[in-house]
C-alpha cells in the first residue's frame, strides 16, 4: 500500500475514515457509513513516508486496512476535568462508598 485516502465524517466531529482507494467504500459496512454520513475527502496520505498513521504504528495501520478494507479513527476520549484536576493535585480517584 503506497497511498490511502482520508475522509472526515460529516456527522461526527474528529472522526476519520481511511480507505486504500479514493472513493472506494465497498468494504465499509453500510451501518458505519450511515453513522459516518457523507464522507468528505481530506487528503491522500503516502503511507510509506510516515511511522504513524491515524495515531497508530504504520504496520498496524496497514494490517487493519488490508484485513478490513478500511480504518476508522475516532476522537480520543475526553478526560474528566474533575479527574484531571484531582490528578494535578496528587489526589487519587474519589472513594465510592
DSSP file (Angstrom, degrees, kcal/mol; ACC not computed):
  #  RESIDUE AA STRUCTURE BP1 BP2  ACC     N-H-->O    O-->H-N    N-H-->O    O-->H-N    TCO  KAPPA ALPHA  PHI   PSI    X-CA   Y-CA   Z-CA
    1    1 A X              0   0    0      0, 0.0    47,-0.1     0, 0.0     3,-0.1   0.000 360.0 360.0 360.0 120.4    0.0    0.0    0.0
    2    2 A X        +     0   0    0      1,-0.3    45,-1.5    45,-0.1    46,-0.7   0.833 360.0  17.3 -97.1 -42.6    1.5    3.3   -1.1
    3    3 A X  E     -A   46   0A   0     43,-0.3     2,-0.3    17,-0.2    -1,-0.3  -0.903  57.4-167.1-128.9 156.0   -1.3    5.7   -0.6
    4    4 A X  E     -A   45   0A   0     41,-1.5    41,-3.1    -2,-0.3     2,-0.4  -0.991  22.2-125.5-139.4 150.2   -4.5    5.8    1.4
    5    5 A X  E     -AB  44  19A   0     14,-3.0    14,-2.3    -2,-0.3     2,-0.4  -0.748  20.2-151.1 -95.8 140.1   -7.4    8.3    1.1
    6    6 A X  E     -AB  43  18A   0     37,-2.9    36,-3.1    -2,-0.4    37,-1.1  -0.929  14.0-178.4-115.6 133.1   -8.6   10.1    4.2
    7    7 A X  E     -AB  41  17A   0     10,-2.4    10,-2.8    -2,-0.4     2,-0.3  -0.969  16.4-141.4-128.5 144.1  -12.2   11.3    4.7
    8    8 A X  E     -AB  40  16A   0     32,-2.7    32,-2.3    -2,-0.4     8,-0.2  -0.786  28.5-106.6-103.1 152.8  -13.8   13.2    7.6
    9    9 A X        -     0   0    0      6,-2.4     6,-0.2     3,-0.4    28,-0.2  -0.497  12.9-154.3 -75.7 141.3  -17.2   12.5    8.9
   10   10 A X  S    S+     0   0    0     26,-1.1    27,-0.2    -2,-0.2    -1,-0.1   0.514  97.6  35.3 -88.4  -6.2  -20.0   14.9    8.1
   11   11 A X  S    S+     0   0    0     25,-1.2     2,-0.5     1,-0.2    26,-0.1   0.680 112.1  54.6-116.2 -28.0  -21.8   13.8   11.2
   12   12 A X  S >  S-     0   0    0     24,-0.5     3,-1.1     3,-0.1    -3,-0.4  -0.945  79.9-126.6-119.1 119.2  -19.2   13.0   13.9
   13   13 A X  T 3  S+     0   0    0     -2,-0.5    62,-0.3     1,-0.2     3,-0.1  -0.296  89.6   5.9 -62.3 142.8  -16.5   15.6   14.9
   14   14 A X  T 3  S+     0   0    0      1,-0.2     2,-0.5    -5,-0.1    -1,-0.2   0.782  95.6 132.0  55.3  33.4  -12.9   14.5   14.7
   15   15 A X    <   -     0   0    0     -3,-1.1    -6,-2.4    -6,-0.2     2,-0.3  -0.970  33.5-174.7-118.6 128.0  -13.8   11.1   13.1
   16   16 A X  E     -BC   8  73A   0     57,-2.4    57,-3.3    -2,-0.5     2,-0.5  -0.930  15.8-152.5-128.5 145.9  -11.9   10.0   10.0
   17   17 A X  E     -BC   7  72A   0    -10,-2.8   -10,-2.4    -2,-0.3     2,-0.5  -0.972  10.0-160.7-118.7 128.8  -12.2    7.1    7.6
   18   18 A X  E     +BC   6  71A   0     53,-2.9    53,-1.9    -2,-0.5     2,-0.3  -0.932  13.0 175.9-111.4 128.8   -9.1    5.7    5.8
   19   19 A X  E     -B    5   0A   0    -14,-2.3   -14,-3.0    -2,-0.5    51,-0.2  -0.944  35.3-127.6-130.5 154.6   -9.5    3.6    2.7
   20   20 A X  S    S+     0   0    0     49,-0.5     2,-0.4    -2,-0.3   -17,-0.2   0.863  95.5  40.1 -70.6 -35.9   -7.0    2.2    0.3
   21   21 A X  S >  S-     0   0    0      3,-0.3     3,-2.0   -17,-0.1    -1,-0.1  -0.950  95.7-104.1-120.1 134.3   -8.5    3.6   -2.9
   22   22 A X  T 3  S+     0   0    0     -2,-0.4     3,-0.1     1,-0.3    -2,-0.1  -0.267 102.5   1.3 -56.9 132.4  -10.0    7.0   -3.2
   23   23 A X  T 3  S+     0   0    0      1,-0.2     2,-0.8    -4,-0.1    -1,-0.3   0.624  96.2 126.6  64.0  17.7  -13.9    7.0   -3.2
   24   24 A X    <   +     0   0    0     -3,-2.0    -3,-0.3     1,-0.1     3,-0.3  -0.860  16.8 154.2-107.4  99.6  -14.0    3.2   -2.8
   25   25 A X    >   +     0   0    0     -2,-0.8     3,-1.2     1,-0.2    -1,-0.1   0.103  33.9 116.6-107.4  19.4  -16.2    2.5    0.2
   26   26 A X  T 3  S+     0   0    0      1,-0.3    -1,-0.2    43,-0.0     4,-0.1   0.760  78.0  46.9 -63.0 -26.5  -17.2   -1.0   -0.9
   27   27 A X  T 3  S+     0   0    0     42,-0.3     2,-0.4    -3,-0.3    -1,-0.3   0.561  90.6  97.4 -91.0  -9.8  -15.5   -2.7    2.1
   28   28 A X  S <  S-     0   0    0     -3,-1.2     5,-0.1    41,-0.2    41,-0.1  -0.678  85.1-110.0 -84.5 127.0  -17.0   -0.3    4.7
   29   29 A X     >  -     0   0    0     -2,-0.4     4,-2.0     1,-0.1     3,-0.3  -0.234  19.1-127.5 -56.7 141.9  -20.1   -1.6    6.4
   30   30 A X  H  > S+     0   0    0      1,-0.2     4,-2.0     2,-0.2     5,-0.2   0.875 109.0  56.3 -58.5 -40.0  -23.3    0.1    5.4
   31   31 A X  H  > S+     0   0    0      1,-0.2     4,-1.8     2,-0.2    -1,-0.2   0.893 107.3  49.2 -61.5 -39.8  -24.3    0.8    9.1
   32   32 A X  H  > S+     0   0    0     -3,-0.3     4,-2.9     1,-0.2    -1,-0.2   0.912 108.8  52.6 -65.3 -42.4  -20.9    2.6    9.6
   33   33 A X  H  X S+     0   0    0     -4,-2.0     4,-2.1     1,-0.2    -1,-0.2   0.855 106.8  53.4 -63.3 -34.3  -21.5    4.7    6.5
   34   34 A X  H  < S+     0   0    0     -4,-2.0    -1,-0.2     2,-0.2    -2,-0.2   0.925 114.3  40.5 -65.6 -43.6  -24.9    5.7    7.8
   35   35 A X  H  < S+     0   0    0     -4,-1.8    -2,-0.2     1,-0.2    -1,-0.2   0.881 116.2  50.9 -71.0 -38.3  -23.5    6.9   11.1
   36   36 A X  H  < S-     0   0    0     -4,-2.9   -25,-1.2    -5,-0.2   -26,-1.1   0.842  99.3-153.4 -67.7 -35.2  -20.4    8.4    9.4
   37   37 A X     <  -     0   0    0     -4,-2.1     2,-0.3    -5,-0.2    -1,-0.1  -0.236  49.1 -17.2  84.1-179.6  -22.5   10.4    7.0
   38   38 A X  S    S-     0   0    0     -4,-0.1   -28,-0.2     1,-0.1     2,-0.1  -0.412  80.8-120.7 -59.3 120.3  -21.4   11.5    3.5
   39   39 A X        -     0   0    0     -2,-0.3     2,-0.6   -30,-0.1   -30,-0.2  -0.385  19.1-149.0 -67.7 138.8  -17.6   11.3    3.6
   40   40 A X  E     -A    8   0A   0    -32,-2.3   -32,-2.7    -2,-0.1    -1,-0.1  -0.938  20.9-123.2-110.7 115.1  -15.7   14.5    2.9
   41   41 A X  E     +A    7   0A   0     -2,-0.6   -34,-0.2   -34,-0.2     3,-0.1  -0.292  35.4 169.6 -59.6 134.5  -12.4   13.9    1.2
   42   42 A X  E     -     0   0A   0    -36,-3.1     2,-0.3     1,-0.4   -35,-0.2   0.775  51.5 -48.7-109.3 -57.4   -9.5   15.4    3.1
   43   43 A X  E     -A    6   0A   0    -37,-1.1   -37,-2.9     2,-0.0     2,-0.5  -0.982  43.1-100.7-168.4 170.0   -6.2   14.1    1.5
   44   44 A X  E     -A    5   0A   0     -2,-0.3     2,-0.5   -39,-0.2   -39,-0.2  -0.941  36.7-151.4-103.9 133.5   -4.2   11.3    0.2
   45   45 A X  E     -A    4   0A   0    -41,-3.1   -41,-1.5    -2,-0.5     2,-1.1  -0.919  13.0-134.4-110.2 125.6   -1.5   10.1    2.7
   46   46 A X  E >   -A    3   0A   0     -2,-0.5     3,-1.3   -43,-0.2     4,-0.3  -0.674  22.0-163.4 -76.0 102.4    1.7    8.5    1.5
   47   47 A X  G >  S+     0   0    0    -45,-1.5     3,-1.6    -2,-1.1    -1,-0.2   0.868  81.1  57.6 -58.0 -43.4    1.7    5.5    3.9
   48   48 A X  G 3  S+     0   0    0    -46,-0.7    -1,-0.3     1,-0.3   -45,-0.1   0.711  99.9  60.0 -64.9 -20.8    5.4    4.6    3.4
   49   49 A X  G <  S+     0   0    0     -3,-1.3     2,-0.4   -47,-0.2    -1,-0.3   0.506  97.1  68.4 -87.4  -4.0    6.6    8.1    4.5
   50   50 A X    <   -     0   0    0     -3,-1.6     3,-0.1    -4,-0.3     8,-0.0  -0.947  57.3-160.1-123.0 135.9    5.0    8.0    8.0
   51   51 A X  S    S+     0   0    0     -2,-0.4     7,-2.8     1,-0.2     2,-0.4   0.825  90.3  32.9 -75.3 -33.0    5.9    5.9   11.0
   52   52 A X  E     -D   57   0B   0      5,-0.2     2,-0.4     6,-0.1     5,-0.2  -0.975  66.1-176.8-126.6 139.8    2.5    6.5   12.5
   53   53 A X  E >  S-D   56   0B   0      3,-2.5     3,-1.8    -2,-0.4     8,-0.1  -1.000  77.0  -0.3-134.1 134.0   -0.8    7.0   10.7
   54   54 A X  T 3  S-     0   0    0     -2,-0.4    -1,-0.1     1,-0.3     3,-0.1   0.844 130.4 -61.7  55.6  34.6   -4.1    7.8   12.4
   55   55 A X  T 3  S+     0   0    0      1,-0.2     2,-0.3    18,-0.1    -1,-0.3   0.657 118.6  97.9  66.6  19.4   -2.1    7.7   15.7
   56   56 A X  E <  S-D   53   0B   0     -3,-1.8    -3,-2.5     1,-0.0    -1,-0.2  -0.909  85.9 -79.9-129.8 163.4   -1.1    4.1   15.4
   57   57 A X  E  >  -D   52   0B   0     -2,-0.3     4,-2.6    -5,-0.2    -5,-0.2  -0.288  40.7-120.9 -60.3 141.7    2.0    2.3   14.1
   58   58 A X  H  > S+     0   0    0     -7,-2.8     4,-2.8     1,-0.2     5,-0.2   0.886 111.4  50.3 -53.7 -45.8    2.3    2.1   10.3
   59   59 A X  H  > S+     0   0    0     -8,-0.2     4,-2.3     1,-0.2    -1,-0.2   0.896 111.7  48.2 -64.5 -38.9    2.4   -1.7   10.2
   60   60 A X  H  > S+     0   0    0      2,-0.2     4,-2.3    -3,-0.2    -1,-0.2   0.907 111.9  50.7 -64.9 -41.9   -0.7   -2.0   12.5
   61   61 A X  H  X S+     0   0    0     -4,-2.6     4,-2.5     2,-0.2     5,-0.2   0.937 110.8  47.7 -60.2 -48.6   -2.5    0.6   10.2
   62   62 A X  H  X S+     0   0    0     -4,-2.8     4,-2.7     1,-0.2     5,-0.2   0.906 110.7  52.4 -61.2 -42.5   -1.6   -1.4    7.1
   63   63 A X  H  X S+     0   0    0     -4,-2.3     4,-2.6    -5,-0.2     5,-0.2   0.918 111.5  46.4 -59.3 -44.3   -2.7   -4.7    8.7
   64   64 A X  H  X>S+     0   0    0     -4,-2.3     4,-2.6     2,-0.2     6,-0.6   0.922 114.8  45.0 -67.1 -44.2   -6.1   -3.2    9.6
   65   65 A X  H  X5S+     0   0    0     -4,-2.5     4,-1.8     3,-0.2    -1,-0.2   0.902 116.1  47.6 -66.9 -39.6   -6.7   -1.6    6.2
   66   66 A X  H  <5S+     0   0    0     -4,-2.7    -2,-0.2    -5,-0.2    -1,-0.2   0.909 118.9  38.4 -67.6 -42.0   -5.7   -4.7    4.4
   67   67 A X  H  <5S+     0   0    0     -4,-2.6    -2,-0.2    -5,-0.2    -3,-0.2   0.867 131.6  25.1 -79.4 -36.2   -7.7   -7.1    6.6
   68   68 A X  H  <5S-     0   0    0     -4,-2.6    -3,-0.2    -5,-0.2    -2,-0.2   0.667  97.7-123.3-103.2 -20.2  -10.9   -5.0    7.0
   69   69 A X  S  <<S+     0   0    0     -4,-1.8   -49,-0.5    -5,-0.5     2,-0.3   0.412  85.0  35.3  91.3  -2.3  -10.7   -2.7    3.9
   70   70 A X        -     0   0    0     -6,-0.6     2,-0.4   -51,-0.2    -2,-0.2  -0.974  66.2-136.6-166.1 167.6  -10.8    0.5    6.0
   71   71 A X  E     -C   18   0A   0    -53,-1.9   -53,-2.9    -2,-0.3     2,-0.6  -0.984  13.9-152.7-137.8 130.6   -9.6    2.1    9.2
   72   72 A X  E     -C   17   0A   0     -2,-0.4     2,-0.7   -55,-0.2   -55,-0.2  -0.906   6.2-159.2-105.2 120.4  -11.9    4.2   11.4
   73   73 A X  E     -C   16   0A   0    -57,-3.3   -57,-2.4    -2,-0.6     2,-0.2  -0.888  11.1-165.7-101.0 116.5  -10.1    6.9   13.5
   74   74 A X        -     0   0    0     -2,-0.7   -59,-0.1   -59,-0.2   -60,-0.1  -0.652  29.8 -96.1 -96.6 155.3  -12.2    8.0   16.4
   75   75 A X        -     0   0    0    -62,-0.3    -1,-0.1    -2,-0.2     3,-0.1  -0.370  49.6 -95.8 -67.0 150.6  -11.5   11.1   18.5
   76   76 A X        -     0   0    0      1,-0.1     2,-0.1   -62,-0.0    -1,-0.1  -0.345  46.9 -97.2 -64.1 148.0   -9.6   10.5   21.8
   77   77 A X        -     0   0    0      1,-0.1     2,-0.4    -3,-0.1    -1,-0.1  -0.436  39.4-119.5 -65.5 137.0  -11.8   10.1   24.9
   78   78 A X        -     0   0    0     -2,-0.1     2,-0.3    -3,-0.1    -1,-0.1  -0.629  24.4-127.7 -80.3 134.9  -12.0   13.3   26.8
   79   79 A X        -     0   0    0     -2,-0.4     2,-0.1     1,-0.1    -1,-0.0  -0.593  29.7-101.4 -81.6 141.6  -10.7   13.1   30.3
   80   80 A X     >  -     0   0    0     -2,-0.3     4,-2.6     1,-0.2     5,-0.2  -0.397  22.6-138.9 -60.3 132.4  -13.0   14.3   33.1
   81   81 A X  H  > S+     0   0    0      1,-0.2     4,-2.4     2,-0.2     5,-0.2   0.867 104.8  52.3 -63.5 -35.1  -11.9   17.8   34.2
   82   82 A X  H  > S+     0   0    0      2,-0.2     4,-2.7     1,-0.2    -1,-0.2   0.934 110.6  46.7 -65.2 -45.7  -12.5   16.8   37.8
   83   83 A X  H  > S+     0   0    0      1,-0.2     4,-2.3     2,-0.2    -2,-0.2   0.904 112.8  50.0 -62.8 -40.8  -10.3   13.7   37.4
   84   84 A X  H  X S+     0   0    0     -4,-2.6     4,-2.2     2,-0.2    -1,-0.2   0.915 111.8  47.9 -63.8 -42.7   -7.6   15.8   35.7
   85   85 A X  H  X S+     0   0    0     -4,-2.4     4,-1.7     2,-0.2    -2,-0.2   0.919 111.7  49.3 -63.9 -44.7   -7.7   18.4   38.5
   86   86 A X  H  <>S+     0   0    0     -4,-2.7     5,-3.0     1,-0.2     4,-0.4   0.891 110.8  51.3 -61.6 -38.8   -7.5   15.7   41.2
   87   87 A X  H ><5S+     0   0    0     -4,-2.3     3,-1.0     1,-0.2    -1,-0.2   0.906 108.1  51.2 -64.8 -42.1   -4.6   14.2   39.3
   88   88 A X  H 3<5S+     0   0    0     -4,-2.2    -1,-0.2     1,-0.3    -2,-0.2   0.823 109.7  50.7 -64.9 -30.9   -2.8   17.5   39.2
   89   89 A X  T 3<5S-     0   0    0     -4,-1.7    -1,-0.3    -5,-0.1    -2,-0.2   0.520 118.6-113.1 -83.1  -6.3   -3.3   17.9   43.0
   90   90 A X  T < 5S+     0   0    0     -3,-1.0     2,-0.3    -4,-0.4    -3,-0.2   0.689  71.4 138.8  82.2  18.1   -1.9   14.5   43.6
   91   91 A X      < -     0   0    0     -5,-3.0    -1,-0.3    -6,-0.2    -2,-0.1  -0.671  45.9-132.0 -93.9 151.0   -5.2   13.1   44.8
   92   92 A X        -     0   0    0     -2,-0.3     2,-0.1     1,-0.2    -1,-0.1  -0.036  46.6 -56.9 -83.4-166.5   -6.4    9.7   43.8
   93   93 A X        -     0   0    0      1,-0.1    -1,-0.2    -6,-0.0     3,-0.1  -0.459  67.8 -96.1 -70.6 147.2   -9.8    8.7   42.5
   94   94 A X        -     0   0    0     -2,-0.1     2,-0.2     1,-0.1    -1,-0.1  -0.355  42.5-105.7 -65.0 145.4  -12.7    9.6   44.8
   95   95 A X        -     0   0    0     -3,-0.1     2,-0.7     1,-0.1    -1,-0.1  -0.526  25.9-151.6 -72.4 135.6  -13.9    6.9   47.1
   96   96 A X              0   0    0     -2,-0.2    -1,-0.1     1,-0.1    -3,-0.0  -0.892 360.0 360.0-109.7 100.6  -17.2    5.3   46.1
   97   97 A X              0   0    0     -2,-0.7    -1,-0.1     0, 0.0    -2,-0.0   0.425 360.0 360.0-103.5 360.0  -19.0    4.1   49.2
